[in-house]
Amino acid sequence: MAKYTKTEKSWALYDWGNSAYSIIITTAVFPLFYKAAATDAGVELADSTAYLSYTIAIFTFILAMIGPILGTIADYEGMKKRFFTGFFLLGTISTAMLAFVPEGEWLWLLICYTFAALGATGANLFYDAFIVDVTTTKRMNRVSAFGYGLGYIGSTIPFAIAILIILLAQNGVLPLSVTNASRVAFLITAVWWLVFTIPMLRHVKQVHFIKREASPVVQSFRRLGKTIREIRQYRALLLFLIAYFFYIDGVGTIIALSTAYGTDLGLSATSLLIVLFATQVVAAPFAILYGRLADRFTGKKMLYVGIIVYIIVCIYAFFIETITDFWILAMLVASSQGGIQALSRSYFGKLVPKQNANEFFGFYNIFGKFAAISGPLLVGVTAQVTGNTSMGVLSLVVLFVIGFVVLMFVPEPEPHDPVDEVAAE
């Protein structure tokens, strides 16, 4: 921690807080809670997984549509923090509301989850864009990986508490049903997220911005249109976004559907929670390691490593049969999940013009979110057509291969090179 500035640490602590949402709501407790509610309501396993996939596709489509527009407006002085705060509050409030959905109302669970996910992913758009404000180009790989590392470490604490409460309730030690124990986990998530966002709200400022103009919304649309028309000027950015679209599609789909996939394979809820906890613990040092190795071998080479690991994951997942297989799969994911995300963020951060960072991170968001639509849809449709979720996971290999090939044509930005200012002119 001593190697980082106060601003860098305050920024990274948001990952510490928000990652509780990522593991408890996106990956672990909520999917199990939802699957149980849907099953009790008579929904078939493959269908409930498909409905969760469609929900993910819907909220990601909404954010993908508004992301570049909001990002362009947020480039104006003082606007980035306001948008971040608004989405953050939407996320925490909606997460807390999950605890109060009546038992068996699986559709209302998906509705609340949609708003919580909109808040979380929307806040992340502006959080990611803040990387140009909190550190230098030279330090981006390390600081970005530090944020992901803190996120994995920090998320294990509320996750461990949530698992403990659920297990104690399951064994009759606590006077709670497993359903109510899960509701407590949702409340813990919201509070944890809220508390550790305070340093970000207090100490992180928008350093790079465009001065306010008359009719800022109209001007924002004009700037966005100009960027789209002149997108060929930014060949490196465009190629990277295309590569990112494909490989992050697979990454996001595996994260979002891993628990539902394990459930369909017949793994118990307790086994899944323990595996996911171990995944968070292992992922933390690997995320930081990716940042260090990127400084030594370049970010592009380490992205190649992450993509190759995920190709192995998809192929291995097709043959999974036992809890031991799931453990091996989880550890493979843990070795690269944080690293590939952290280096994608810092790689893109080095390419964008700083005072237009929100606008360009809006495109980063739209490519990532549209990717998150196609992946879950692919898995959902395949699961329903074949009755086998494993076939959908195997099909994700093609996305990683395409991403790998396109990434080969993207130049590696030098850490000491000045950021391209063409877009700002």
C-alpha positions in Angstrom: 0.0 0.0 0.0 2.9 2.4 0.8 3.9 2.3 -2.9 0.7 4.0 -4.0 -0.5 7.6 -3.6 -3.5 8.5 -1.5 -5.5 9.1 -4.7 -4.5 5.8 -6.2 -5.5 3.9 -3.0 -8.8 5.8 -2.7 -9.6 4.8 -6.3 -8.5 1.2 -5.8 -10.6 0.9 -2.6 -13.8 1.2 -4.7 -12.8 -2.2 -6.2 -12.4 -3.5 -2.6 -16.0 -2.4 -1.9 -17.7 -3.0 -5.3 -16.2 -6.5 -5.7 -18.5 -7.7 -2.9 -21.3 -7.2 -5.4 -19.4 -9.0 -8.1 -18.9 -12.2 -6.1 -22.0 -12.3 -3.9 -24.6 -10.9 -6.4 -23.2 -11.6 -9.8 -21.5 -14.9 -9.2 -22.4 -16.7 -6.0 -25.2 -16.2 -3.6 -27.8 -14.4 -5.8 -27.7 -16.9 -8.7 -28.2 -19.8 -6.2 -30.9 -17.9 -4.5 -32.6 -17.1 -7.8 -32.2 -20.7 -9.1 -33.8 -22.1 -5.9 -36.7 -19.6 -6.2 -37.3 -20.5 -9.8 -37.1 -24.2 -9.2 -39.6 -23.9 -6.3 -41.9 -22.1 -8.7 -41.7 -25.0 -11.2 -39.3 -23.5 -13.7 -37.0 -26.1 -15.4 -33.3 -25.8 -14.7 -32.3 -25.0 -18.3 -35.1 -22.5 -18.6 -34.1 -20.7 -15.4 -30.5 -20.4 -16.6 -31.8 -19.1 -19.9 -34.0 -16.5 -18.2 -31.0 -15.3 -16.2 -29.0 -15.1 -19.4 -31.7 -13.0 -21.1 -31.8 -10.7 -18.1 -28.1 -10.1 -18.3 -28.5 -9.4 -22.0 -31.3 -6.9 -21.4 -29.5 -4.7 -18.8 -26.2 -4.8 -20.7 -28.0 -3.7 -23.9 -29.6 -0.7 -22.0 -26.2 0.4 -20.6 -24.4 -0.2 -23.9 -26.9 2.2 -25.6 -26.5 5.0 -23.1 -22.8 4.5 -22.1 -21.1 6.6 -24.9 -23.7 9.4 -24.5 -23.3 9.7 -20.8 -19.5 9.3 -21.1 -19.4 12.2 -23.6 -21.4 14.4 -21.2 -19.2 13.3 -18.3 -16.1 14.7 -20.0 -17.3 18.2 -19.0 -15.7 19.5 -15.8 -17.3 18.1 -12.6 -19.7 15.7 -14.4 -17.8 12.5 -14.1 -18.2 12.3 -10.3 -21.9 13.1 -10.5 -22.6 10.3 -12.9 -20.5 7.9 -10.9 -22.3 8.7 -7.7 -25.8 8.4 -9.3 -25.1 4.9 -10.7 -23.4 3.8 -7.5 -26.4 4.8 -5.4 -28.8 3.0 -7.9 -26.6 -0.1 -7.5 -26.4 -0.1 -3.7 -30.1 0.6 -3.1 -31.3 -2.0 -5.6 -28.9 -4.6 -4.1 -30.4 -3.9 -0.7 -33.9 -4.3 -2.2 -33.1 -7.9 -3.2 -33.4 -8.7 0.5 -37.1 -7.7 0.6 -38.4 -9.5 -2.5 -41.2 -11.9 -1.3 -40.3 -15.6 -1.3 -40.9 -17.4 -4.6 -41.1 -14.2 -6.7 -38.3 -15.1 -9.1 -39.5 -12.6 -11.7 -39.2 -9.7 -9.2 -35.8 -11.0 -8.2 -34.7 -10.6 -11.9 -36.2 -7.1 -12.0 -34.3 -5.9 -8.9 -31.2 -7.6 -10.2 -31.5 -5.6 -13.4 -31.5 -2.3 -11.6 -28.7 -3.4 -9.3 -26.6 -4.5 -12.3 -27.3 -1.2 -14.1 -26.0 0.7 -11.1 -22.9 -1.5 -10.7 -21.9 -1.6 -14.3 -22.8 2.1 -14.9 -20.6 3.2 -11.9 -17.8 1.0 -13.2 -17.9 2.8 -16.5 -16.9 6.1 -14.8 -14.7 4.3 -12.2 -12.6 2.8 -15.1 -12.4 6.2 -16.8 -11.1 7.8 -13.6 -7.8 5.8 -14.1 -6.5 8.6 -16.3 -7.1 11.0 -13.4 -5.5 9.1 -10.5 -2.2 7.9 -12.0 0.3 8.3 -14.8 0.6 6.4 -18.0 3.7 4.7 -16.8 2.0 3.3 -13.7 -1.4 2.3 -15.2 -0.7 -1.4 -15.5 0.4 -1.7 -11.9 -2.4 0.6 -10.5 -5.1 -1.1 -12.5 -3.9 -4.6 -11.4 -3.6 -3.3 -7.8 -7.3 -2.3 -8.0 -8.4 -5.7 -9.1 -6.1 -7.4 -6.5 -7.7 -5.3 -3.7 -11.1 -6.2 -5.1 -10.5 -9.9 -4.9 -9.0 -9.6 -1.4 -11.7 -7.3 -0.1 -14.5 -9.3 -1.5 -13.4 -12.4 0.4 -14.4 -10.7 3.7 -18.1 -10.1 3.2 -18.2 -13.3 1.1 -16.8 -15.3 4.0 -19.3 -13.7 6.4 -22.1 -14.5 4.0 -21.0 -18.1 3.6 -20.7 -18.5 7.3 -24.2 -17.1 8.0 -25.7 -19.4 5.3 -23.9 -22.5 6.5 -24.8 -21.8 10.2 -28.4 -21.3 9.2 -28.3 -24.5 7.1 -27.1 -26.5 10.1 -29.6 -24.9 12.5 -27.0 -23.0 14.5 -28.6 -19.7 13.6 -32.4 -19.2 14.0 -32.7 -18.3 10.3 -33.8 -20.1 7.2 -31.3 -20.5 4.4 -33.5 -18.1 2.4 -33.3 -15.4 5.0 -29.6 -16.0 5.5 -29.1 -15.2 1.8 -31.2 -12.0 2.3 -28.7 -11.0 5.0 -25.9 -11.5 2.5 -27.5 -9.1 0.1 -27.7 -6.4 2.9 -24.1 -7.0 3.8 -23.1 -6.5 0.2 -24.9 -3.2 0.0 -23.4 -1.9 3.2 -19.8 -3.0 2.3 -20.1 -1.5 -1.1 -21.4 1.8 0.4 -18.7 2.1 3.1 -15.7 1.5 1.0 -16.8 3.9 -1.7 -16.5 6.8 0.7 -12.7 7.3 0.0 -13.4 7.4 -3.7 -16.1 10.1 -3.2 -13.8 12.2 -0.9 -10.4 12.0 -2.5 -10.7 11.3 -6.2 -11.2 14.3 -8.5 -11.7 14.7 -12.2 -8.3 16.1 -13.3 -8.7 15.9 -17.1 -11.9 17.5 -18.5 -13.4 19.8 -21.1 -14.6 23.2 -20.0 -18.4 23.6 -19.7 -20.1 25.0 -22.8 -23.6 26.4 -23.6 -26.0 23.5 -24.3 -23.7 20.8 -23.0 -26.0 17.9 -24.0 -26.3 19.1 -27.6 -22.5 19.7 -27.8 -21.9 16.2 -26.3 -23.9 14.6 -29.1 -22.0 16.6 -31.7 -18.7 15.5 -30.2 -19.8 11.9 -30.1 -21.0 12.1 -33.7 -17.6 13.7 -34.7 -15.7 10.9 -33.0 -17.8 8.2 -34.7 -17.3 9.8 -38.1 -13.6 10.1 -37.6 -13.1 6.7 -35.9 -10.6 5.6 -38.5 -8.1 8.1 -37.1 -7.9 5.9 -34.0 -6.9 2.6 -35.6 -5.2 1.3 -32.5 -8.2 2.1 -30.4 -10.6 0.5 -32.9 -8.7 -2.7 -33.3 -8.3 -3.1 -29.6 -12.0 -2.6 -29.0 -12.8 -5.2 -31.6 -10.4 -7.7 -30.0 -11.8 -6.8 -26.5 -15.3 -7.3 -27.7 -14.7 -10.9 -28.5 -12.4 -12.1 -25.7 -14.2 -10.2 -22.9 -17.5 -11.7 -24.1 -16.2 -15.1 -23.1 -14.8 -13.8 -19.8 -18.0 -12.0 -18.8 -20.2 -14.9 -19.7 -18.1 -17.4 -17.6 -18.2 -15.0 -14.6 -22.0 -14.4 -14.8 -23.1 -18.0 -15.4 -20.5 -20.1 -13.5 -22.7 -20.7 -10.5 -25.8 -21.5 -12.6 -23.6 -23.8 -14.7 -22.4 -25.6 -11.6 -25.9 -26.0 -10.3 -27.0 -27.6 -13.6 -24.1 -30.1 -13.2 -25.6 -31.1 -9.9 -23.0 -29.5 -7.6 -24.4 -28.6 -4.1 -24.8 -25.0 -3.1 -22.3 -25.4 -0.3 -19.6 -26.9 -2.6 -20.1 -24.0 -5.1 -19.8 -21.3 -2.4 -16.5 -22.8 -1.0 -15.1 -23.1 -4.5 -16.0 -19.5 -5.4 -14.5 -18.3 -2.1 -11.2 -20.1 -2.9 -11.3 -18.6 -6.4 -11.4 -15.1 -4.9 -8.4 -15.8 -2.7 -6.3 -17.2 -5.5 -7.3 -14.5 -8.0 -5.9 -11.7 -5.8 -2.2 -12.4 -6.1 -2.6 -13.5 -9.7 -4.2 -10.1 -10.7 -1.3 -8.2 -9.1 1.2 -10.6 -10.7 -0.3 -9.9 -14.2 0.4 -6.2 -13.6 4.0 -6.8 -12.6 4.6 -9.2 -15.5 3.0 -6.7 -17.9 5.6 -4.1 -16.9 8.3 -6.7 -17.7 6.9 -8.5 -20.8 4.3 -5.9 -22.1 0.6 -5.9 -21.5 -0.2 -7.4 -24.9 1.8 -10.6 -24.2 0.1 -11.0 -20.8 -3.3 -10.6 -22.5 -2.3 -13.4 -24.9 -1.6 -15.6 -21.8 -5.0 -14.8 -20.3 -6.9 -15.6 -23.5 -5.1 -18.9 -23.9 -5.9 -19.9 -20.3 -9.6 -19.1 -21.0 -9.6 -21.3 -24.2 -8.3 -24.1 -22.0 -11.1 -23.4 -19.5 -13.8 -23.6 -22.1 -12.6 -26.9 -23.5 -12.1 -28.4 -20.1 -15.6 -27.3 -19.0 -17.1 -29.4 -21.7 -15.8 -32.6 -20.0 -16.5 -31.6 -16.4 -18.1 -34.3 -14.3 -17.1 -34.1 -10.7 -16.5 -31.5 -8.0 -12.7 -32.0 -8.5 -13.1 -31.0 -12.1 -15.0 -27.9 -11.0 -12.1 -27.1 -8.6 -9.6 -27.4 -11.4 -11.7 -25.2 -13.6 -12.2 -22.6 -10.9 -8.4 -22.3 -10.2 -7.7 -21.9 -13.9 -10.2 -19.1 -14.1 -8.7 -17.5 -10.9 -5.3 -17.5 -12.5 -6.3 -15.1 -15.2 -9.7 -13.5 -14.5 -8.5 -10.4 -12.7 -5.3 -10.1 -14.8 -7.1 -10.0 -18.2 -9.6 -7.4 -17.0 -7.0 -5.2 -15.3 -4.7 -5.2 -18.3 -7.5 -4.5 -20.7 -8.4 -1.4 -18.7 -4.9 -0.1 -18.4 -4.1 -0.9 -22.1 -7.1 1.1 -23.2 -6.3 3.8 -20.7 -2.9 4.3 -22.3 -4.4 4.6 -25.8 -7.2 7.2 -25.1 -6.8 11.0 -25.0 -7.1 11.9 -21.3 -9.5 14.8 -21.5 -11.8 12.7 -23.6 -11.4 9.6 -21.4 -15.1 9.3 -20.5 -16.2 9.5 -24.1 -13.8 6.8 -25.1 -14.4 4.6 -22.0 -18.1 4.9 -23.1 -17.0 3.1 -26.3 -15.0 0.7 -24.2 -18.2 0.1 -22.2 -20.4 -0.4 -25.2 -18.1 -2.9 -26.8 -17.8 -4.8 -23.5 -21.6 -4.6 -22.9 -22.6 -5.7 -26.4 -20.2 -8.6 -25.9 -21.9 -9.4 -22.7 -25.2 -9.7 -24.7 -24.0 -12.1 -27.3 -22.2 -14.5 -24.9 -25.1 -15.2 -22.5 -27.5 -15.3 -25.4 -25.3 -17.9 -27.1 -25.1 -20.0 -23.9 -28.8 -19.6 -23.2 -30.1 -20.5 -26.7 -27.6 -23.5 -26.9 -28.7 -24.7 -23.4 -32.4 -24.7 -24.4 -31.8 -26.2 -27.9 -29.5 -29.0 -26.8 -30.6 -29.3 -23.2 -26.9 -29.3 -22.3 -25.2 -26.1 -20.9 -21.7 -27.6 -21.5 -22.2 -27.1 -25.3 -22.8 -23.4 -24.8 -19.6 -23.0 -22.8 -17.6 -24.9 -25.4 -18.9 -22.6 -28.1 -17.2 -19.7 -26.3 -13.8 -20.9 -27.6 -14.5 -19.3 -30.9 -14.8 -15.8 -29.3 -11.5 -16.2 -27.5 -9.7 -17.3 -30.7 -11.1 -14.3 -32.7 -10.1 -11.9 -29.9 -6.6 -13.4 -29.9 -6.2 -13.0 -33.6 -7.4 -9.4 -33.8 -5.2 -8.4 -30.8 -2.2 -9.4 -32.8 -2.7 -6.4 -35.0 -3.0 -3.9 -32.1 0.2 -1.9 -31.3 1.6 -2.1 -27.8 1.7 1.4 -26.4 5.0 2.3 -24.8 4.7 3.2 -21.0 6.7 6.4 -21.5 5.0 7.6 -24.7 2.8 10.7 -24.4 -0.9 10.0 -24.8 -2.3 10.7 -28.3 -4.1 14.0 -28.2 -5.5 14.0 -31.7 -9.1 13.5 -30.5 -8.9 16.4 -28.2 -8.0 18.9 -30.9 
